[in-house]
Amino acid sequence: MADATGIVTSTGKRKSAIARVRMQPGTGTITCNGRTIEDYFPREASRMIIHQPLEAVNGMGRYDIAVNLSGGGLSGQADALRHGISRALEKFDEGNRPTLKKNGMLTSDAR
Protein backbone atom coordinates (compact mmCIF):
# COMPACT_ATOMS: atom_id res chain seq x y z
CA MET A 1 0.00 0.00 0.00
CA ALA A 2 1.33 3.43 -0.93
CA ASP A 3 1.80 5.98 1.84
CA ALA A 4 0.09 9.38 1.89
CA THR A 5 2.55 10.79 -0.67
CA GLY A 6 2.05 7.85 -3.08
CA ILE A 7 5.50 6.38 -2.47
CA VAL A 8 6.07 2.65 -2.06
CA THR A 9 9.30 1.15 -0.72
CA SER A 10 10.43 -2.45 -1.03
CA THR A 11 13.54 -4.60 -0.90
CA GLY A 12 14.71 -7.16 -3.44
CA LYS A 13 17.45 -9.73 -2.89
CA ARG A 14 19.50 -12.11 -5.02
CA LYS A 15 22.38 -13.97 -3.37
CA SER A 16 24.42 -11.17 -1.75
CA ALA A 17 22.95 -8.33 -3.86
CA ILE A 18 20.36 -6.06 -2.24
CA ALA A 19 18.13 -3.51 -3.99
CA ARG A 20 16.23 -0.94 -1.94
CA VAL A 21 13.47 0.34 -4.22
CA ARG A 22 11.47 3.56 -3.87
CA MET A 23 8.63 3.78 -6.41
CA GLN A 24 6.09 6.51 -7.09
CA PRO A 25 3.77 7.41 -9.98
CA GLY A 26 5.64 9.37 -12.62
CA THR A 27 7.16 9.36 -16.08
CA GLY A 28 9.11 6.09 -16.10
CA THR A 29 12.61 7.15 -15.06
CA ILE A 30 14.77 4.61 -13.22
CA THR A 31 17.84 5.78 -11.30
CA CYS A 32 20.33 3.39 -9.71
CA ASN A 33 22.63 4.85 -7.05
CA GLY A 34 22.05 8.31 -8.52
CA ARG A 35 22.88 7.23 -12.11
CA THR A 36 20.59 6.47 -15.05
CA ILE A 37 19.78 2.82 -15.68
CA GLU A 38 21.63 2.96 -19.04
CA ASP A 39 24.74 4.25 -17.30
CA TYR A 40 24.61 1.80 -14.38
CA PHE A 41 23.67 -1.30 -16.42
CA PRO A 42 25.46 -1.02 -19.79
CA ARG A 43 24.29 -4.48 -20.96
CA GLU A 44 20.91 -4.55 -22.69
CA ALA A 45 20.20 -8.01 -21.20
CA SER A 46 20.38 -6.60 -17.66
CA ARG A 47 17.98 -3.79 -18.54
CA MET A 48 15.56 -6.30 -20.09
CA ILE A 49 15.58 -8.31 -16.84
CA ILE A 50 14.83 -5.15 -14.85
CA HIS A 51 11.92 -4.15 -17.12
CA GLN A 52 10.23 -7.59 -17.02
CA PRO A 53 7.89 -6.91 -14.06
CA LEU A 54 6.86 -3.53 -15.47
CA GLU A 55 6.07 -5.08 -18.85
CA ALA A 56 4.15 -7.94 -17.22
CA VAL A 57 1.68 -5.54 -15.54
CA ASN A 58 1.68 -2.89 -18.31
CA GLY A 59 3.49 -0.43 -16.04
CA MET A 60 6.15 0.85 -18.46
CA GLY A 61 6.38 4.64 -18.25
CA ARG A 62 3.96 4.91 -15.31
CA TYR A 63 6.37 4.89 -12.34
CA ASP A 64 9.51 6.74 -11.28
CA ILE A 65 11.89 4.36 -9.53
CA ALA A 66 14.89 5.28 -7.38
CA VAL A 67 17.10 2.39 -6.30
CA ASN A 68 19.97 1.93 -3.89
CA LEU A 69 21.97 -1.15 -4.93
CA SER A 70 24.69 -2.87 -2.91
CA GLY A 71 26.58 -6.14 -2.88
CA GLY A 72 27.07 -8.77 -5.55
CA GLY A 73 27.86 -8.15 -9.20
CA LEU A 74 25.88 -6.42 -11.92
CA SER A 75 23.94 -9.56 -12.87
CA GLY A 76 22.93 -10.26 -9.26
CA GLN A 77 22.01 -6.61 -8.75
CA ALA A 78 19.80 -6.69 -11.86
CA ASP A 79 17.97 -9.76 -10.51
CA ALA A 80 17.65 -8.14 -7.07
CA LEU A 81 16.23 -5.02 -8.70
CA ARG A 82 13.71 -7.11 -10.65
CA HIS A 83 12.62 -8.72 -7.37
CA GLY A 84 12.36 -5.32 -5.62
CA ILE A 85 10.32 -3.76 -8.44
CA SER A 86 8.00 -6.77 -8.43
CA ARG A 87 7.40 -6.43 -4.70
CA ALA A 88 6.75 -2.69 -5.07
CA LEU A 89 4.25 -3.30 -7.88
CA GLU A 90 2.49 -5.82 -5.66
CA LYS A 91 2.20 -3.18 -2.91
CA PHE A 92 0.82 -0.63 -5.38
CA ASP A 93 -1.94 -2.96 -6.54
CA GLU A 94 -2.74 -6.41 -5.10
CA GLY A 95 -4.24 -7.28 -8.49
CA ASN A 96 -0.68 -7.47 -9.88
CA ARG A 97 0.21 -10.38 -7.58
CA PRO A 98 -1.15 -13.29 -9.70
CA THR A 99 0.66 -12.10 -12.83
CA LEU A 100 3.96 -11.51 -11.02
CA LYS A 101 3.72 -14.78 -9.07
CA LYS A 102 2.93 -16.80 -12.22
CA ASN A 103 6.07 -15.41 -13.89
CA GLY A 104 8.22 -16.21 -10.83
CA MET A 105 9.13 -12.61 -10.07
CA LEU A 106 8.14 -12.63 -6.39
CA THR A 107 10.43 -15.51 -5.44
CA SER A 108 13.67 -14.60 -3.70
CA ASP A 109 16.86 -16.43 -4.70
CA ALA A 110 18.77 -16.71 -1.41
CA ARG A 111 21.36 -19.31 -2.48
Secondary structure, DSSP 8 states (H G I E B T S, - for coil): ---TTS-EEEEEEETTEEEEEEEEESS--EEETTEEHHHH--SHHHHHHHHHHHHHTT-TTTEEEEEEEESS-HHHHHHHHHHHHHHHHHHH-GGGHHHHHHTT-S--B--
